[in-house]
Amino acid sequence: MKKLLPLALGIAALATGSIASAGTLDDVRSNDVLKCGVSTGLAGFATPDDTGEWQGLDVDTCRAIAAAVLGDAKKVEFVPLTSKVRFEVLKSGEIDVLSRVTTWTLTRDVGLGLNFAGVNYYDGQGFMVSKDLGVSSAKELDGASVCVQTGTTTELNLSEYFRLNGMTYEPVPVETSTEGRAAYSAGRCDVYTTDASALAAQRTGLTNPGNYVILPEIISKEPLGPVVRHGDDQWFDIVKWSHNAMLNAEELGVTAANAVERSKDANNPAVQKLLGTADAGLGKQLGLSEDWALNIITQVGNYGESFERNVGVKTPLGLERGMNGLWNDGKTGIQYAPPIK
């Protein structure tokens, strides 16, 4: 029986599509670059700037991992992926991590053989319409044509919402956010639906953005975050704690500008453990150097700095922190990271 057990486990893993080879950390170090799957272009989350440099909240997640593992946040190869192919590309090993406005669901977590390493943006699906349409609620959209991206949770949410409210709609399927914005601009659909943050991003690319309104209804929960393959717990831990390090840094008031100085603060054990100066061996437990989190914060910043730089109120998206504020902000924030100790 003991000899048969590994074979049985292997067959079960293959049957569920959850098998993965361990050793992603070694592969990344050997290649001296992190291969990170991102969107094909979504303002605030992942898009090249005028110089071709990728920018965005999801991009910063990639860079944080590279800083932790390779000591250099610039050592990232960004791989633009559509919604349709993103999971297969990850499972095939062509990328090391997926950081692409991807919703955490049971089916994806279990059925597809993936691990979600945290939530870098709490979102929900909404609807955008032209003010000329003359509606103020999603419940007034009966009979509308709706642009919706294929291969996403958005499709199912849309169908369920209209069915539950006794309404009909005409779907206009698109494959990428760029195609969706183009179809909407061209008048191929009355309504554009996707995550509310993405609607804010798409609105910035429309002619006369002020002519468009995002309706008040949020019809789903869309916790977005980085994804890795099942079967490599060490890599899962590294991606997870890279995100947690950024959240803990914000909570402790550690920023890109003050991290080096704060690392010398012998009166704050939590800061010293985060930044690797407490001699706690926490980096070793991850298989990383003790300054792994210090590299993240000095090169990328804490979570709040990344949020404000990419999608915050002073950016074209103009998004409030809302649920993405820290759990102890005294408002509505629910971002909460386990302690680094």
ZIHUUR-V792766 format. One record per residue. N is the residue number from 1. SS is DSSP state (hx for helix, st for strand, lp for the rest). PHI is phi in whole degrees, 0 to 359 (none if undefined). OMEGA is omega in radians with two decimals (* if undefined). Layout:
# ZIHUUR-V792766
N	SS	PHI	OMEGA
N	SS	PHI	OMEGA
This chain:
# ZIHUUR-V792766
1	lp	none	-3.11
2	hx	295	-3.13
3	hx	287	-3.09
4	hx	277	-3.02
5	hx	299	-3.14
6	hx	299	3.12
7	hx	296	3.14
8	hx	298	3.13
9	hx	295	3.12
10	hx	296	3.12
11	hx	296	3.14
12	hx	296	-3.14
13	hx	295	3.11
14	hx	296	-3.10
15	hx	296	-3.12
16	hx	267	-3.14
17	lp	72	-3.02
18	lp	256	-3.09
19	lp	286	3.08
20	lp	208	3.13
21	lp	278	3.07
22	lp	287	3.06
23	lp	105	3.12
24	hx	297	3.11
25	hx	302	3.12
26	hx	297	3.14
27	hx	296	-3.13
28	hx	296	3.13
29	hx	294	3.13
30	hx	295	3.13
31	hx	281	-3.08
32	lp	57	3.08
33	lp	200	3.06
34	st	263	3.09
35	st	266	-2.99
36	st	240	3.10
37	st	280	-3.13
38	st	228	3.12
39	lp	289	3.13
40	lp	283	3.09
41	lp	142	3.11
42	st	221	-3.08
43	lp	307	3.11
44	lp	90	-3.08
45	lp	244	3.08
46	st	195	3.10
47	st	199	3.08
48	st	287	3.06
49	lp	276	-3.07
50	lp	296	3.14
51	lp	263	-3.12
52	lp	89	-3.14
53	lp	277	-3.14
54	st	289	3.14
55	st	224	3.04
56	lp	141	-3.13
57	hx	298	3.10
58	hx	293	3.10
59	hx	297	3.12
60	hx	296	3.06
61	hx	298	3.08
62	hx	300	-3.09
63	hx	294	3.10
64	hx	297	3.12
65	hx	296	3.12
66	hx	297	3.11
67	hx	297	-3.14
68	hx	294	-3.00
69	hx	272	-3.02
70	hx	253	-3.14
71	lp	76	-3.07
72	lp	214	-3.09
73	lp	294	-3.12
74	lp	275	-3.08
75	lp	275	3.14
76	st	231	2.96
77	st	257	-3.11
78	st	274	-3.10
79	st	244	-3.13
80	st	292	-3.08
81	lp	226	3.03
82	lp	280	3.11
83	lp	300	-3.06
84	lp	296	-2.98
85	lp	257	-2.95
86	hx	303	-3.06
87	hx	287	3.13
88	hx	294	3.11
89	hx	295	3.09
90	hx	295	-3.08
91	hx	295	-3.13
92	lp	285	-3.13
93	lp	89	3.14
94	lp	288	3.03
95	lp	232	-3.11
96	lp	267	-3.13
97	st	204	3.07
98	st	251	3.10
99	lp	231	-2.90
100	lp	214	3.13
101	lp	28	-3.03
102	lp	250	-3.08
103	st	280	3.11
104	lp	279	3.07
105	lp	227	3.11
106	hx	299	-3.09
107	hx	300	3.14
108	hx	289	-3.11
109	hx	292	-3.03
110	hx	255	-3.04
111	hx	294	-3.12
112	lp	269	3.12
113	lp	72	-3.12
114	st	235	3.04
115	st	236	3.05
116	st	269	-2.98
117	lp	266	3.14
118	lp	140	-3.14
119	lp	240	3.10
120	lp	264	3.01
121	st	200	3.04
122	st	276	-3.01
123	st	227	3.08
124	lp	199	-3.07
125	st	282	3.12
126	st	225	-3.11
127	st	226	3.06
128	st	242	3.13
129	st	223	3.00
130	st	284	3.08
131	hx	300	3.14
132	hx	295	-3.14
133	hx	290	3.03
134	lp	73	3.09
135	lp	243	3.14
136	lp	236	-3.11
137	lp	214	3.10
138	hx	296	-3.13
139	hx	283	3.07
140	hx	258	-3.01
141	lp	262	3.14
142	lp	305	3.11
143	lp	84	-3.09
144	st	285	2.96
145	st	269	-2.98
146	st	230	3.02
147	st	283	-3.08
148	st	218	-3.09
149	st	279	-3.13
150	lp	285	3.11
151	lp	73	-3.10
152	lp	231	3.04
153	hx	292	-3.11
154	hx	302	-3.11
155	hx	300	-3.11
156	hx	293	3.12
157	hx	301	3.14
158	hx	299	-3.13
159	hx	300	-3.10
160	hx	294	-3.10
161	hx	296	-3.13
162	hx	292	3.13
163	hx	295	-3.11
164	hx	295	-3.13
165	lp	258	3.06
166	lp	63	-3.11
167	lp	242	3.06
168	lp	242	3.11
169	st	206	3.07
170	st	249	-3.13
171	st	287	3.02
172	st	240	-3.02
173	st	288	3.06
174	st	227	-3.07
175	lp	260	-3.11
176	lp	229	3.12
177	hx	294	3.11
178	hx	296	3.10
179	hx	295	3.14
180	hx	296	3.13
181	hx	296	3.13
182	hx	295	3.14
183	hx	295	3.14
184	hx	293	3.13
185	hx	298	-3.10
186	lp	280	3.12
187	lp	80	3.12
188	lp	285	3.11
189	lp	215	3.12
190	lp	278	-2.97
191	st	226	3.02
192	st	242	3.12
193	st	237	3.02
194	st	189	3.08
195	st	300	-3.07
196	hx	301	3.11
197	hx	295	3.13
198	hx	291	3.07
199	hx	297	3.10
200	hx	298	3.11
201	hx	293	-3.12
202	hx	294	-3.14
203	hx	299	-3.13
204	hx	295	-3.12
205	lp	266	3.14
206	lp	270	3.01
207	lp	292	-3.10
208	lp	56	-3.12
209	hx	307	-3.12
210	hx	294	3.12
211	hx	277	-3.06
212	st	239	-3.11
213	st	231	3.04
214	st	266	-3.07
215	lp	294	-3.00
216	lp	289	-3.07
217	lp	290	2.95
218	lp	247	-2.91
219	lp	257	-3.11
220	lp	202	2.96
221	lp	260	-3.13
222	st	229	3.06
223	st	284	-3.04
224	st	258	3.12
225	lp	189	-3.12
226	lp	288	-3.03
227	st	229	3.03
228	st	230	3.12
229	st	281	2.91
230	lp	297	2.95
231	lp	103	3.13
232	lp	222	-3.04
233	hx	297	-3.13
234	hx	297	3.13
235	hx	293	3.07
236	hx	304	3.13
237	hx	298	-3.11
238	hx	296	3.14
239	hx	295	-3.14
240	hx	299	-3.06
241	hx	280	2.99
242	hx	295	3.07
243	hx	294	-3.13
244	hx	299	3.14
245	hx	297	3.14
246	hx	294	3.11
247	hx	290	3.12
248	hx	298	3.13
249	hx	298	3.12
250	hx	298	-3.12
251	hx	298	-3.11
252	hx	270	3.14
253	lp	75	3.12
254	lp	268	-3.09
255	lp	239	3.09
256	lp	301	-3.07
257	lp	283	-3.02
258	lp	249	-3.02
259	hx	301	-3.10
260	hx	297	3.13
261	hx	293	-3.14
262	hx	295	3.14
263	lp	296	3.14
264	lp	268	-3.07
265	lp	282	-3.10
266	lp	288	-3.12
267	lp	272	-3.11
268	lp	234	-3.10
269	hx	301	-3.11
270	hx	296	3.12
271	hx	293	-3.13
272	hx	296	3.11
273	hx	293	3.11
274	hx	299	-3.00
275	hx	265	2.98
276	lp	83	-3.12
277	lp	251	-3.11
278	lp	265	-3.13
279	lp	56	-3.12
280	lp	267	3.13
281	lp	68	-3.08
282	hx	288	3.08
283	hx	297	3.13
284	hx	300	3.13
285	hx	297	3.11
286	hx	272	-3.05
287	lp	84	-3.09
288	lp	239	3.05
289	lp	288	-3.08
290	lp	290	3.14
291	lp	263	-3.07
292	hx	302	-3.12
293	hx	284	3.07
294	hx	300	3.10
295	hx	297	3.12
296	hx	299	-3.02
297	hx	290	-3.11
298	hx	291	-3.05
299	hx	263	-3.08
300	lp	242	-3.10
301	lp	105	3.08
302	lp	278	-3.07
303	hx	299	-3.12
304	hx	298	3.11
305	hx	296	3.12
306	hx	295	-3.14
307	hx	300	-3.07
308	hx	294	-3.13
309	hx	292	-2.99
310	hx	257	-3.02
311	lp	227	-3.01
312	lp	289	-2.99
313	lp	296	-3.14
314	lp	266	3.09
315	lp	261	3.08
316	lp	302	3.13
317	lp	288	3.07
318	lp	63	-3.08
319	lp	272	3.01
320	lp	286	3.11
321	lp	296	3.11
322	hx	51	3.13
323	hx	298	-3.12
324	hx	274	2.95
325	lp	286	3.10
326	st	294	-3.09
327	lp	302	-3.08
328	lp	253	-3.12
329	lp	279	3.14
330	lp	76	-3.13
331	lp	239	-3.10
332	lp	242	-3.08
333	lp	293	3.08
334	lp	232	3.08
335	st	290	-3.00
336	lp	213	3.12
337	lp	244	3.03
338	lp	301	-3.10
339	lp	288	3.06
340	lp	264	-3.13
341	lp	205	*
